[in-house]
Amino acid sequence: MIRKMQRVLGFSDEEIAFASKNNQLLSMEIELSSRCNLRCVYCYAGKNLFRENELEQEEIFDAVSQAKALGARKIIYVGAGEPLLDVKLRDIIHYVHKLGMEHVLFTNGTLINAEMAKFLFDNEVVPVIKYSSMKEKSFDQLTGCDGAYASMMRGFAYLRKAGYPDKKHNLGIETIVTTYTIKEIPTIWRWARNNNILPYVECITRKGSAIEHNDIFPDKETIQRLFENLVQIDKNEFEFTWDACPPIAGFFCKRHLYSCTLNSQGFIQPCVGIDIQLGNIRTAKLSSILRNSKVMHELSQIRTTIKGPCKTCGHHENCYGCRGNAYNMTGDYLASDPTCWRIKDEAFTCSANCKK
């Protein structure tokens, strides 16, 4: 299951090393519509989602083709909003599938009906559904919308009826670690494992709406206990082994070694957590943007460029923490991740926007 998660959401160390040596991409994240039907308290994009002058369909096709030419094999649809609200999504999925690329869709699941579920299944899309809580009241409160839980569960049922998951079609759930749901995450984890569903348990990215709700952030020691509990569950009940490191349980985030993000207005960013615009595909080729970016070069060499306690951590070879949280909390994308329980608070200085 751990290797399956790595294959679905990331790549092997050998693939990453080859891509790095040859200055290639392995994946690209695409932010589609900035509209959303929910108002999640932990949303990285914030309340004012709508953006003007978003990319047209042909511009996204061109960006995908450029990414493929640079070696990318996977497209990950994310959202400053909800991807299923974007009228271009179906055509983009068709295009990516026709190119023979893999694709993963992060969605809140509330808009999935029987026809959409079949469409995703037929095009071999891996859906990752927002699953913040197994409790209806908590789920609706976190998403800021009454009825969200019922709609998500209905969409989830349509996916299961369409055939997810099977040997060829993976299905995942995304659970954000908050103070209100942290106690039920081990139950969610077991449920996912027992149903052959990939659990994607992630710490909050400290930006957007999240920083307006300081009460949703568990302290570092509580997160540590959660991750270590999940390690023991996997080891004792499912015979999986992994090291507990933030920001994602059971999975090392290494996207800065092989990926980039295209936002809905055409700007290239290192990831959704780092709002540094490196260039725009409307005015420059993707290869040129990446090749000439000091930020991307430093992040691709993060093992040597990282600063502070992370540089000498025993997990340094695999983990480099969350670059988004490092950037948003310290102003430096190369800083050690302040949210890691191995880092003492006195080891870093927060930026003006930081809320511990």
SVG drawing of the C-alpha trace seen along z (x, -y; Angstrom):
<svg xmlns="http://www.w3.org/2000/svg" viewBox="-28 -41 53 48">
<polyline fill="none" stroke="black" stroke-width="0.4" points="0.0,0.0 2.9,-2.4 4.5,-1.7 1.1,-2.1 0.7,-5.5 4.1,-6.5 3.3,-5.3 -0.1,-7.1 0.9,-10.4 4.7,-10.5 7.6,-8.6 10.4,-6.3 13.8,-7.6 15.3,-6.1 12.9,-8.0 13.4,-11.2 17.2,-10.9 17.0,-10.3 14.7,-13.3 16.9,-15.5 20.1,-14.5 18.4,-15.2 16.6,-18.4 13.2,-16.8 9.8,-17.0 7.9,-14.0 4.6,-15.7 2.8,-19.1 0.0,-20.3 -2.7,-22.3 -5.0,-24.7 -8.3,-24.8 -11.3,-27.1 -10.9,-29.4 -14.6,-29.0 -15.7,-26.7 -19.0,-25.6 -17.5,-25.1 -15.7,-27.4 -13.3,-25.2 -11.8,-26.9 -8.4,-25.4 -8.4,-26.3 -5.0,-27.4 -6.5,-29.7 -8.6,-31.9 -12.0,-33.3 -11.7,-35.6 -11.2,-32.8 -12.4,-34.3 -9.6,-35.3 -9.9,-37.2 -8.3,-36.3 -8.0,-32.6 -6.4,-30.2 -8.4,-29.1 -8.7,-25.4 -6.1,-25.6 -3.6,-27.3 -3.9,-24.5 -3.5,-21.9 -0.3,-23.7 1.0,-23.8 0.3,-20.1 2.1,-19.3 5.1,-21.4 5.2,-19.5 5.1,-16.2 7.9,-17.3 10.0,-17.9 9.4,-14.4 6.2,-14.8 4.1,-11.6 1.5,-12.7 -0.9,-15.7 -2.5,-16.4 -5.6,-18.5 -5.9,-20.7 -8.0,-23.6 -7.8,-27.1 -11.4,-26.2 -13.3,-23.0 -12.0,-21.4 -15.4,-19.9 -16.8,-23.4 -14.5,-24.1 -16.4,-23.6 -13.0,-22.7 -12.3,-19.8 -13.7,-17.0 -11.9,-18.2 -8.7,-18.5 -9.1,-15.0 -9.7,-13.6 -6.6,-15.4 -4.3,-14.1 -5.7,-10.6 -5.1,-10.7 -1.5,-11.7 -1.1,-8.6 -0.4,-10.5 -1.6,-9.5 -3.8,-11.9 -5.0,-12.5 -8.0,-14.7 -8.3,-16.3 -12.0,-17.1 -14.4,-17.7 -16.6,-15.1 -19.9,-16.9 -20.6,-17.4 -19.9,-13.8 -22.9,-12.1 -23.2,-8.7 -22.3,-10.0 -19.2,-11.9 -18.1,-8.8 -18.2,-6.7 -16.4,-9.4 -13.6,-9.5 -13.4,-5.7 -13.3,-5.4 -10.5,-7.9 -8.5,-6.2 -8.5,-9.3 -7.5,-8.7 -10.0,-10.7 -8.8,-11.8 -11.9,-12.9 -12.0,-15.4 -12.8,-13.3 -12.2,-15.7 -14.3,-13.8 -16.6,-10.8 -19.0,-12.9 -21.5,-14.9 -21.6,-17.9 -17.9,-18.2 -17.5,-17.8 -20.1,-20.5 -18.5,-22.9 -15.1,-22.5 -16.3,-22.9 -18.5,-25.9 -21.6,-24.4 -24.6,-22.5 -25.2,-19.3 -21.6,-19.0 -21.1,-15.7 -24.2,-14.2 -23.2,-15.4 -19.7,-14.1 -20.9,-10.7 -23.3,-10.5 -20.4,-11.3 -18.3,-8.7 -21.0,-6.1 -21.2,-6.9 -17.5,-6.3 -17.7,-2.9 -20.7,-2.0 -18.6,-2.9 -16.0,-0.4 -13.5,-2.2 -11.2,-0.9 -9.9,2.0 -6.5,3.2 -6.4,0.6 -8.4,-2.2 -7.1,-3.7 -9.2,-5.8 -8.0,-8.1 -9.3,-10.3 -7.7,-13.5 -7.9,-14.3 -6.5,-17.5 -5.2,-17.3 -7.2,-19.8 -7.8,-20.0 -11.4,-19.1 -10.8,-15.8 -7.4,-14.6 -8.9,-12.0 -10.9,-10.3 -8.1,-10.1 -6.8,-6.7 -10.3,-5.3 -10.4,-7.0 -7.0,-5.5 -8.1,-2.0 -11.3,-2.3 -9.3,-3.4 -6.8,-0.6 -9.5,2.1 -11.3,0.9 -8.2,0.6 -8.5,-3.2 -5.4,-5.4 -5.4,-7.6 -3.8,-11.0 -3.5,-12.6 -1.9,-16.0 -1.0,-18.8 -2.5,-22.3 -0.7,-24.6 -0.5,-27.9 -1.9,-30.3 -5.2,-31.5 -8.3,-30.9 -6.3,-28.7 -4.4,-31.6 -7.7,-33.2 -8.6,-30.2 -5.8,-29.7 -8.0,-27.2 -7.7,-24.5 -4.0,-24.0 -2.9,-21.1 0.4,-21.6 3.4,-19.8 3.5,-17.2 -0.1,-16.2 0.6,-15.8 3.7,-13.7 1.6,-11.4 -0.9,-11.0 1.7,-10.2 3.5,-7.7 0.1,-6.1 -0.5,-5.7 2.9,-4.1 2.0,-1.5 -1.4,-0.8 0.3,-0.1 3.0,2.0 0.9,4.1 -2.3,4.4 -1.3,4.1 2.4,5.0 3.5,1.6 6.5,-0.3 7.3,-4.0 8.9,-6.8 6.8,-9.5 7.7,-12.9 5.5,-15.9 3.6,-17.1 2.0,-13.9 1.5,-10.6 3.1,-7.6 4.5,-9.6 7.5,-11.9 6.6,-15.0 9.4,-15.4 7.5,-17.4 10.1,-20.2 12.6,-17.8 10.5,-17.0 7.3,-19.1 5.8,-22.6 2.4,-24.2 0.5,-26.0 -2.1,-28.3 -5.4,-29.3 -4.0,-32.5 -1.0,-30.8 1.7,-31.6 4.2,-28.9 4.8,-28.4 7.0,-25.8 3.8,-24.4 0.4,-25.5 2.0,-26.4 4.6,-28.8 3.0,-31.8 6.1,-32.9 5.3,-33.5 8.2,-32.4 6.8,-33.4 3.7,-33.0 3.2,-30.5 1.4,-33.1 4.7,-35.0 7.4,-32.3 7.9,-28.6 7.7,-26.3 11.2,-25.1 12.6,-28.6 10.7,-29.6 12.0,-26.6 15.5,-26.8 15.9,-30.5 14.4,-30.3 16.7,-30.7 13.9,-29.5 13.3,-26.3 17.1,-25.6 17.5,-26.1 14.5,-23.9 15.7,-21.2 18.9,-21.1 17.1,-21.3 19.3,-18.6 22.2,-21.0 20.4,-24.4 18.1,-23.8 18.9,-25.8 18.8,-25.3 18.1,-22.0 16.6,-20.3 20.0,-20.2 21.4,-17.8 18.2,-15.9 18.5,-12.1 15.7,-12.0 17.4,-14.5 17.9,-12.0 14.2,-11.5 12.3,-14.4 12.7,-18.1 9.5,-19.1 6.8,-21.3 8.3,-24.1 5.0,-25.9 4.9,-26.1 8.6,-27.1 7.9,-29.9 4.7,-31.2 5.9,-31.1 9.5,-32.4 9.5,-34.1 12.2,-31.8 11.4,-28.7 14.8,-27.2 14.2,-27.5 13.6,-24.5 9.9,-23.6 8.7,-25.1 5.8,-22.7 8.0,-19.7 8.1,-18.3 11.9,-17.8 12.4,-21.5 12.3,-23.6 10.4,-26.9 13.5,-28.9 15.2,-27.5 13.3,-29.8 11.9,-33.3 8.4,-33.8 7.5,-36.3 4.9,-39.0 2.1,-36.7 2.9,-33.7 0.3,-32.3 1.7,-29.4"/>
</svg>
